[in-house]
Amino acid sequence: MDFNELARLRWSVRDYDPRPVEQEKLDYILEAARLAPTGANRQPQRIYVLRSEEALAKVRAATRMAYNAPLVLMLCAEVGAAWHNQRETVMHGTVEDVYSVAEMDVSIVCDHMQLAATELGLGTLWVRGYDTQVLFDAFELPEGIMPICLLDVGYPAADAQPSKMHFESKPLEELVFEL
Ligand SMILES: Cc1cc2nc3c(=O)[nH]c(=O)nc-3n(C[C@H](O)[C@H](O)[C@H](O)COP(=O)(O)O)c2cc1C
């Protein structure tokens, strides 16, 4: 399978089969997270595995978008460990005193994990719609740990279907510009 074939196989799964994710498959996905590049190789990703009834109940209190996934990975950054720059212009006329690549790092990690899971026949959903304070409180996250996103993982339910949005990729002419 070439890379774009794998990329085309991925779609956001919002209904899961109760079948648990095998430990060896989880290990493979976590290895993909370990291999992901990060700014200055600082490796600030901190990954929390949520699959006990208790942990899943806690995450479902923070978001309705954990759905019925048997496994949710809570992807966080140890923000102080991430590469950052002083006084960076981030947009025309907007300067940030401290500019960190923590979110980029963890996003790359999440993408690696999604595609590794896809290769194994698993479905995933990248979730940013949650209440961060509920996550902090429920999991007693240490100081300096910032949740960046959740990744639902599991086998798609037999009748699960991609949403309409999955088929709405813009043409390259709207996305790519030669300067
Ligand atoms: C950064 C990011 C955040 C997202 N957050 C959510 C979310 O909170 N809830 C959700 O249902 N989908 C979420 N998604 C999934 C997108 O809606 C989905 O990838 C997009 O609509 C394309 O559909 P597809 O993944 O099926 O190809 C997120 C995706 C990304 C990359």
The ligand as an ORCA input file, in Angstrom:
! r2SCAN-3c Opt
* xyz 0 1
  C      -7.429     19.245     14.910
  C      -8.669     18.417     14.711
  C      -9.689     18.492     15.641
  C     -10.848     17.729     15.477
  N     -11.806     17.746     16.458
  C     -12.920     17.006     16.294
  C     -13.907     16.975     17.313
  O     -13.768     17.567     18.378
  N     -15.030     16.225     17.089
  C     -15.218     15.496     15.936
  O     -16.250     14.839     15.808
  N     -14.280     15.506     14.957
  C     -13.147     16.227     15.114
  N     -12.168     16.206     14.140
  C     -12.374     15.400     12.915
  C     -12.670     16.279     11.694
  O     -13.955     16.823     11.804
  C     -12.525     15.400     10.442
  O     -11.208     14.916     10.361
  C     -12.857     16.162      9.153
  O     -14.198     16.576      9.151
  C     -12.630     15.306      7.899
  O     -13.384     14.107      7.970
  P     -12.671     12.682      7.956
  O     -11.707     12.635      9.114
  O     -13.770     11.680      8.081
  O     -11.906     12.567      6.658
  C     -10.993     16.905     14.320
  C      -9.939     16.822     13.399
  C      -8.789     17.542     13.604
  C      -7.650     17.385     12.622
*
